[in-house]
Amino acid sequence: MTRDTIIEKIHKILEPLPYIHALWLEGADANVTVDEYSDIDFWIDAEDEYEQQAFQSVEDALAQLSTIDYKYIAHHPHPKIRQRYYHLEGTSEYLMIDLCLQLHSREAVIFIEGNTIETVKVLFDKCGVIKHKPLDMADYTEPNNHRLESIKHDRTQYSRVKRFIKRGRYLEAYMQYNAYVLAPLVDLLRLIHTPANADYGLCHISRHIPNAQREKLEYFAQVSSLEEIEAKMEQAGKWFDELLQTK
């Protein structure tokens, strides 16, 4: 069984249902980056009162292909999005099915034209649930300015790391190193290279920044002792300051 078999089955079963308005794929399928380790990111738009019927239709479709040997009902932070994970017996351990269902009363889903980070592969859309709009960087000015000021503050807080180095506490120093040294570097690289997706953190960052900077970030991400944290913290701070000059 292939991912295409699963996608085709879900598509075939859901499209005729009157309470399902749209079905689309995000993630690797939308970005054309599918490999043998990719999961499937399904999104469904369904009438609010048919939420349970929609999930049951999906599960019935999957059961026609194989036994569902894993199911997890996740809590999604958005009040009008429901999320479940599935796995089918006999498929690769990597071929998880990540299914999000949005209630139709949620506002339209808007993607930015030409954005290859957040993009979509529409399987069907009966009433214009999926919309696109041109990129307008003015939409990101205020949140990105807040993010920049926040990480500039973090750059002044290296003492939070140093105190645990002095105390000889690796775990706490490691925690603070990630929070006040590594995370601000990641955010700054995001602001420089992917300002429309500045909140993406490390998610697929290897695709989004130049190789030389990726290698440098990997170097700073790998620490195994208090001595290494102390040395790399100073180096990372200098790199942060250099990057800041280009922002």
Short mmCIF file of the C-alpha atoms (twelve columns), coordinates in Angstrom:
data_MODEL
# 
_entry.id   MODEL 
# 
loop_
_atom_site.group_PDB 
_atom_site.id 
_atom_site.type_symbol 
_atom_site.label_atom_id 
_atom_site.label_alt_id 
_atom_site.label_comp_id 
_atom_site.label_asym_id 
_atom_site.label_seq_id 
_atom_site.Cartn_x 
_atom_site.Cartn_y 
_atom_site.Cartn_z 
_atom_site.pdbx_PDB_model_num 
ATOM 1   C CA . MET A 1   0.000   0.000  0.000  1 
ATOM 2   C CA . THR A 2   1.334   3.428  -0.952 1 
ATOM 3   C CA . ARG A 3   0.601   6.940  0.256  1 
ATOM 4   C CA . ASP A 4   -1.118  7.550  -3.078 1 
ATOM 5   C CA . THR A 5   -3.497  4.664  -2.358 1 
ATOM 6   C CA . ILE A 6   -4.442  6.249  0.958  1 
ATOM 7   C CA . ILE A 7   -4.866  9.721  -0.535 1 
ATOM 8   C CA . GLU A 8   -6.974  8.418  -3.419 1 
ATOM 9   C CA . LYS A 9   -9.228  6.432  -1.074 1 
ATOM 10  C CA . ILE A 10  -9.877  9.377  1.250  1 
ATOM 11  C CA . HIS A 11  -10.513 11.624 -1.760 1 
ATOM 12  C CA . LYS A 12  -12.938 9.162  -3.341 1 
ATOM 13  C CA . ILE A 13  -14.946 8.605  -0.151 1 
ATOM 14  C CA . LEU A 14  -15.151 12.219 1.034  1 
ATOM 15  C CA . GLU A 15  -15.826 14.212 -2.119 1 
ATOM 16  C CA . PRO A 16  -19.424 13.004 -2.645 1 
ATOM 17  C CA . LEU A 17  -20.424 13.739 0.958  1 
ATOM 18  C CA . PRO A 18  -22.554 16.906 1.105  1 
ATOM 19  C CA . TYR A 19  -21.256 17.945 4.528  1 
ATOM 20  C CA . ILE A 20  -17.594 17.886 3.406  1 
ATOM 21  C CA . HIS A 21  -16.729 21.113 1.614  1 
ATOM 22  C CA . ALA A 22  -13.010 20.743 0.966  1 
ATOM 23  C CA . LEU A 23  -10.103 18.345 1.225  1 
ATOM 24  C CA . TRP A 24  -6.497  19.381 0.848  1 
ATOM 25  C CA . LEU A 25  -2.953  18.329 1.648  1 
ATOM 26  C CA . GLU A 26  -0.260  20.318 3.373  1 
ATOM 27  C CA . GLY A 27  3.288   19.364 4.327  1 
ATOM 28  C CA . ALA A 28  5.433   17.265 2.026  1 
ATOM 29  C CA . ASP A 29  2.736   16.640 -0.589 1 
ATOM 30  C CA . ALA A 30  2.033   20.350 -0.976 1 
ATOM 31  C CA . ASN A 31  5.738   21.245 -0.977 1 
ATOM 32  C CA . VAL A 32  6.666   18.422 -3.381 1 
ATOM 33  C CA . THR A 33  9.247   17.123 -0.897 1 
ATOM 34  C CA . VAL A 34  7.805   13.651 -0.309 1 
ATOM 35  C CA . ASP A 35  10.298  10.911 0.487  1 
ATOM 36  C CA . GLU A 36  10.084  7.525  2.174  1 
ATOM 37  C CA . TYR A 37  9.955   9.156  5.617  1 
ATOM 38  C CA . SER A 38  7.094   11.586 4.935  1 
ATOM 39  C CA . ASP A 39  3.742   11.425 6.680  1 
ATOM 40  C CA . ILE A 40  0.444   12.567 5.134  1 
ATOM 41  C CA . ASP A 41  -1.037  15.877 6.279  1 
ATOM 42  C CA . PHE A 42  -4.758  15.853 5.461  1 
ATOM 43  C CA . TRP A 43  -7.062  18.811 6.041  1 
ATOM 44  C CA . ILE A 44  -10.851 18.641 5.836  1 
ATOM 45  C CA . ASP A 45  -13.481 21.372 5.962  1 
ATOM 46  C CA . ALA A 46  -16.777 19.978 7.288  1 
ATOM 47  C CA . GLU A 47  -20.111 21.344 8.447  1 
ATOM 48  C CA . ASP A 48  -19.928 21.989 12.182 1 
ATOM 49  C CA . GLU A 49  -22.728 19.612 13.124 1 
ATOM 50  C CA . TYR A 50  -21.229 16.789 11.036 1 
ATOM 51  C CA . GLU A 51  -17.852 16.687 12.748 1 
ATOM 52  C CA . GLN A 52  -18.230 13.151 14.061 1 
ATOM 53  C CA . GLN A 53  -19.708 11.838 10.803 1 
ATOM 54  C CA . ALA A 54  -16.733 13.281 8.924  1 
ATOM 55  C CA . PHE A 55  -14.238 11.504 11.165 1 
ATOM 56  C CA . GLN A 56  -16.227 8.293  10.932 1 
ATOM 57  C CA . SER A 57  -16.175 8.534  7.130  1 
ATOM 58  C CA . VAL A 58  -12.401 8.893  7.190  1 
ATOM 59  C CA . GLU A 59  -11.990 5.952  9.544  1 
ATOM 60  C CA . ASP A 60  -14.333 3.797  7.470  1 
ATOM 61  C CA . ALA A 61  -12.306 4.639  4.362  1 
ATOM 62  C CA . LEU A 62  -9.018  3.768  6.084  1 
ATOM 63  C CA . ALA A 63  -10.492 0.521  7.420  1 
ATOM 64  C CA . GLN A 64  -11.254 -0.511 3.843  1 
ATOM 65  C CA . LEU A 65  -7.513  -0.398 3.168  1 
ATOM 66  C CA . SER A 66  -6.165  -1.997 6.338  1 
ATOM 67  C CA . THR A 67  -6.627  -2.229 10.086 1 
ATOM 68  C CA . ILE A 68  -6.140  1.043  11.945 1 
ATOM 69  C CA . ASP A 69  -3.483  -0.040 14.437 1 
ATOM 70  C CA . TYR A 70  -2.962  3.395  15.966 1 
ATOM 71  C CA . LYS A 71  -5.360  6.260  16.644 1 
ATOM 72  C CA . TYR A 72  -4.770  9.333  18.768 1 
ATOM 73  C CA . ILE A 73  -7.184  12.213 19.332 1 
ATOM 74  C CA . ALA A 74  -5.044  15.289 19.859 1 
ATOM 75  C CA . HIS A 75  -5.927  18.651 21.389 1 
ATOM 76  C CA . HIS A 76  -5.575  21.425 18.817 1 
ATOM 77  C CA . PRO A 77  -5.191  24.954 20.235 1 
ATOM 78  C CA . HIS A 78  -7.600  26.468 17.693 1 
ATOM 79  C CA . PRO A 79  -11.208 26.162 18.969 1 
ATOM 80  C CA . LYS A 80  -12.524 25.253 15.516 1 
ATOM 81  C CA . ILE A 81  -9.909  22.702 14.499 1 
ATOM 82  C CA . ARG A 82  -9.911  19.043 15.504 1 
ATOM 83  C CA . GLN A 83  -6.893  16.789 15.033 1 
ATOM 84  C CA . ARG A 84  -6.383  13.031 14.941 1 
ATOM 85  C CA . TYR A 85  -3.474  10.761 14.084 1 
ATOM 86  C CA . TYR A 86  -3.773  7.347  12.461 1 
ATOM 87  C CA . HIS A 87  -1.531  4.539  11.303 1 
ATOM 88  C CA . LEU A 88  -2.485  1.579  9.126  1 
ATOM 89  C CA . GLU A 89  -1.232  -1.914 9.784  1 
ATOM 90  C CA . GLY A 90  1.309   -3.053 7.225  1 
ATOM 91  C CA . THR A 91  2.500   0.429  6.249  1 
ATOM 92  C CA . SER A 92  5.802   2.100  7.040  1 
ATOM 93  C CA . GLU A 93  6.222   3.360  10.590 1 
ATOM 94  C CA . TYR A 94  6.814   6.788  9.049  1 
ATOM 95  C CA . LEU A 95  3.546   6.825  7.107  1 
ATOM 96  C CA . MET A 96  1.465   8.407  9.847  1 
ATOM 97  C CA . ILE A 97  -1.777  10.098 8.839  1 
ATOM 98  C CA . ASP A 98  -2.081  13.527 10.447 1 
ATOM 99  C CA . LEU A 99  -5.669  14.640 9.942  1 
ATOM 100 C CA . CYS A 100 -6.984  18.093 10.823 1 
ATOM 101 C CA . LEU A 101 -10.673 18.897 10.480 1 
ATOM 102 C CA . GLN A 102 -11.769 22.500 10.518 1 
ATOM 103 C CA . LEU A 103 -15.351 23.407 11.244 1 
ATOM 104 C CA . HIS A 104 -16.922 25.209 8.309  1 
ATOM 105 C CA . SER A 105 -17.805 28.188 10.491 1 
ATOM 106 C CA . ARG A 106 -14.108 28.957 10.744 1 
ATOM 107 C CA . GLU A 107 -13.069 31.731 8.370  1 
ATOM 108 C CA . ALA A 108 -11.526 30.832 5.019  1 
ATOM 109 C CA . VAL A 109 -8.024  29.399 4.913  1 
ATOM 110 C CA . ILE A 110 -5.706  31.937 3.301  1 
ATOM 111 C CA . PHE A 111 -2.361  31.059 1.757  1 
ATOM 112 C CA . ILE A 112 0.212   33.500 0.420  1 
ATOM 113 C CA . GLU A 113 0.874   33.335 -3.303 1 
ATOM 114 C CA . GLY A 114 4.338   31.994 -4.008 1 
ATOM 115 C CA . ASN A 115 5.034   30.974 -0.408 1 
ATOM 116 C CA . THR A 116 6.734   27.579 -0.585 1 
ATOM 117 C CA . ILE A 117 6.860   27.134 3.202  1 
ATOM 118 C CA . GLU A 118 3.134   27.238 3.893  1 
ATOM 119 C CA . THR A 119 1.423   25.946 0.780  1 
ATOM 120 C CA . VAL A 120 -1.407  23.641 -0.180 1 
ATOM 121 C CA . LYS A 121 -2.397  20.893 -2.616 1 
ATOM 122 C CA . VAL A 122 -6.154  21.094 -3.075 1 
ATOM 123 C CA . LEU A 123 -7.894  17.783 -3.782 1 
ATOM 124 C CA . PHE A 124 -11.334 19.375 -3.965 1 
ATOM 125 C CA . ASP A 125 -12.918 22.625 -2.841 1 
ATOM 126 C CA . LYS A 126 -16.637 22.959 -3.442 1 
ATOM 127 C CA . CYS A 127 -17.190 26.498 -2.189 1 
ATOM 128 C CA . GLY A 128 -13.942 28.435 -2.087 1 
ATOM 129 C CA . VAL A 129 -12.698 27.433 1.350  1 
ATOM 130 C CA . ILE A 130 -9.081  27.818 0.194  1 
ATOM 131 C CA . LYS A 131 -8.065  31.333 -0.808 1 
ATOM 132 C CA . HIS A 132 -4.792  32.933 -1.872 1 
ATOM 133 C CA . LYS A 133 -3.597  36.493 -1.551 1 
ATOM 134 C CA . PRO A 134 -0.456  38.351 -2.651 1 
ATOM 135 C CA . LEU A 135 2.422   38.677 -0.220 1 
ATOM 136 C CA . ASP A 136 2.290   41.970 1.652  1 
ATOM 137 C CA . MET A 137 5.226   42.305 4.015  1 
ATOM 138 C CA . ALA A 138 3.389   45.098 5.827  1 
ATOM 139 C CA . ASP A 139 1.265   42.332 7.385  1 
ATOM 140 C CA . TYR A 140 4.367   41.063 9.196  1 
ATOM 141 C CA . THR A 141 6.020   44.336 10.188 1 
ATOM 142 C CA . GLU A 142 4.509   44.647 13.666 1 
ATOM 143 C CA . PRO A 143 4.829   41.005 14.813 1 
ATOM 144 C CA . ASN A 144 8.341   40.752 13.383 1 
ATOM 145 C CA . ASN A 145 9.404   43.967 15.093 1 
ATOM 146 C CA . HIS A 146 8.126   42.560 18.394 1 
ATOM 147 C CA . ARG A 147 10.014  39.325 17.746 1 
ATOM 148 C CA . LEU A 148 13.206  41.233 16.957 1 
ATOM 149 C CA . GLU A 149 12.996  43.308 20.128 1 
ATOM 150 C CA . SER A 150 12.384  40.144 22.147 1 
ATOM 151 C CA . ILE A 151 15.432  38.334 20.804 1 
ATOM 152 C CA . LYS A 152 17.601  41.427 21.224 1 
ATOM 153 C CA . HIS A 153 16.571  41.333 24.880 1 
ATOM 154 C CA . ASP A 154 17.454  37.631 25.058 1 
ATOM 155 C CA . ARG A 155 20.923  38.473 23.743 1 
ATOM 156 C CA . THR A 156 21.492  40.520 26.918 1 
ATOM 157 C CA . GLN A 157 20.535  37.573 29.160 1 
ATOM 158 C CA . TYR A 158 23.558  35.290 28.723 1 
ATOM 159 C CA . SER A 159 24.147  35.591 32.460 1 
ATOM 160 C CA . ARG A 160 21.212  33.183 32.855 1 
ATOM 161 C CA . VAL A 161 23.390  30.550 31.202 1 
ATOM 162 C CA . LYS A 162 26.597  31.557 32.948 1 
ATOM 163 C CA . ARG A 163 25.159  31.215 36.457 1 
ATOM 164 C CA . PHE A 164 24.495  27.512 35.907 1 
ATOM 165 C CA . ILE A 165 27.902  27.009 34.332 1 
ATOM 166 C CA . LYS A 166 29.419  28.504 37.484 1 
ATOM 167 C CA . ARG A 167 27.225  26.244 39.620 1 
ATOM 168 C CA . GLY A 168 28.298  23.188 37.641 1 
ATOM 169 C CA . ARG A 169 24.755  22.267 36.616 1 
ATOM 170 C CA . TYR A 170 24.811  21.002 33.062 1 
ATOM 171 C CA . LEU A 171 21.073  20.321 32.617 1 
ATOM 172 C CA . GLU A 172 20.030  23.800 33.715 1 
ATOM 173 C CA . ALA A 173 22.818  25.429 31.700 1 
ATOM 174 C CA . TYR A 174 21.750  23.404 28.656 1 
ATOM 175 C CA . MET A 175 18.147  24.548 29.106 1 
ATOM 176 C CA . GLN A 176 19.117  28.215 29.333 1 
ATOM 177 C CA . TYR A 177 21.591  27.903 26.462 1 
ATOM 178 C CA . ASN A 178 18.783  26.709 24.225 1 
ATOM 179 C CA . ALA A 179 16.445  29.456 25.431 1 
ATOM 180 C CA . TYR A 180 18.783  32.459 25.410 1 
ATOM 181 C CA . VAL A 181 21.522  31.568 22.921 1 
ATOM 182 C CA . LEU A 182 20.254  29.096 20.343 1 
ATOM 183 C CA . ALA A 183 16.591  30.135 20.051 1 
ATOM 184 C CA . PRO A 184 17.370  33.832 19.418 1 
ATOM 185 C CA . LEU A 185 19.815  32.803 16.673 1 
ATOM 186 C CA . VAL A 186 17.114  30.685 15.047 1 
ATOM 187 C CA . ASP A 187 14.595  33.516 15.253 1 
ATOM 188 C CA . LEU A 188 17.056  36.015 13.796 1 
ATOM 189 C CA . LEU A 189 17.842  33.707 10.871 1 
ATOM 190 C CA . ARG A 190 14.103  33.334 10.324 1 
ATOM 191 C CA . LEU A 191 13.588  37.089 10.325 1 
ATOM 192 C CA . ILE A 192 16.340  37.444 7.731  1 
ATOM 193 C CA . HIS A 193 15.459  34.569 5.406  1 
ATOM 194 C CA . THR A 194 11.776  33.728 5.983  1 
ATOM 195 C CA . PRO A 195 10.175  36.903 7.376  1 
ATOM 196 C CA . ALA A 196 6.680   35.756 6.371  1 
ATOM 197 C CA . ASN A 197 7.218   32.622 8.472  1 
ATOM 198 C CA . ALA A 198 9.334   33.987 11.284 1 
ATOM 199 C CA . ASP A 199 7.627   31.789 13.861 1 
ATOM 200 C CA . TYR A 200 8.645   28.480 12.277 1 
ATOM 201 C CA . GLY A 201 11.604  27.879 14.578 1 
ATOM 202 C CA . LEU A 202 13.681  24.875 13.565 1 
ATOM 203 C CA . CYS A 203 10.885  23.300 11.500 1 
ATOM 204 C CA . HIS A 204 12.526  22.360 8.171  1 
ATOM 205 C CA . ILE A 205 15.020  25.173 8.671  1 
ATOM 206 C CA . SER A 206 17.669  23.203 6.786  1 
ATOM 207 C CA . ARG A 207 15.719  23.945 3.597  1 
ATOM 208 C CA . HIS A 208 15.189  27.608 4.375  1 
ATOM 209 C CA . ILE A 209 18.624  29.049 5.140  1 
ATOM 210 C CA . PRO A 210 21.934  28.941 3.217  1 
ATOM 211 C CA . ASN A 211 24.043  25.817 3.751  1 
ATOM 212 C CA . ALA A 212 26.891  27.729 5.356  1 
ATOM 213 C CA . GLN A 213 24.555  29.167 7.972  1 
ATOM 214 C CA . ARG A 214 22.878  25.801 8.471  1 
ATOM 215 C CA . GLU A 215 26.249  24.209 9.213  1 
ATOM 216 C CA . LYS A 216 27.105  26.998 11.628 1 
ATOM 217 C CA . LEU A 217 23.767  26.645 13.409 1 
ATOM 218 C CA . GLU A 218 24.272  22.889 13.672 1 
ATOM 219 C CA . TYR A 219 27.670  23.546 15.260 1 
ATOM 220 C CA . PHE A 220 26.124  25.746 17.954 1 
ATOM 221 C CA . ALA A 221 23.277  23.273 18.523 1 
ATOM 222 C CA . GLN A 222 25.675  20.498 19.521 1 
ATOM 223 C CA . VAL A 223 26.964  20.901 23.060 1 
ATOM 224 C CA . SER A 224 27.971  18.109 25.405 1 
ATOM 225 C CA . SER A 225 29.650  19.750 28.371 1 
ATOM 226 C CA . LEU A 226 29.655  22.895 30.477 1 
ATOM 227 C CA . GLU A 227 32.963  23.882 28.912 1 
ATOM 228 C CA . GLU A 228 31.502  23.572 25.422 1 
ATOM 229 C CA . ILE A 229 28.427  25.582 26.364 1 
ATOM 230 C CA . GLU A 230 30.624  28.354 27.735 1 
ATOM 231 C CA . ALA A 231 32.862  28.484 24.668 1 
ATOM 232 C CA . LYS A 232 30.089  28.270 22.103 1 
ATOM 233 C CA . MET A 233 27.947  30.805 23.908 1 
ATOM 234 C CA . GLU A 234 30.565  33.479 23.320 1 
ATOM 235 C CA . GLN A 235 31.006  32.489 19.671 1 
ATOM 236 C CA . ALA A 236 27.250  32.398 19.123 1 
ATOM 237 C CA . GLY A 237 26.881  35.844 20.640 1 
ATOM 238 C CA . LYS A 238 29.392  37.278 18.175 1 
ATOM 239 C CA . TRP A 239 27.572  35.625 15.266 1 
ATOM 240 C CA . PHE A 240 24.241  36.992 16.524 1 
ATOM 241 C CA . ASP A 241 25.702  40.508 16.598 1 
ATOM 242 C CA . GLU A 242 27.050  40.102 13.068 1 
ATOM 243 C CA . LEU A 243 23.714  38.861 11.773 1 
ATOM 244 C CA . LEU A 244 21.910  41.674 13.529 1 
ATOM 245 C CA . GLN A 245 23.909  44.196 11.513 1 
ATOM 246 C CA . THR A 246 22.477  42.713 8.304  1 
ATOM 247 C CA . LYS A 247 18.873  42.855 9.524  1 
# 
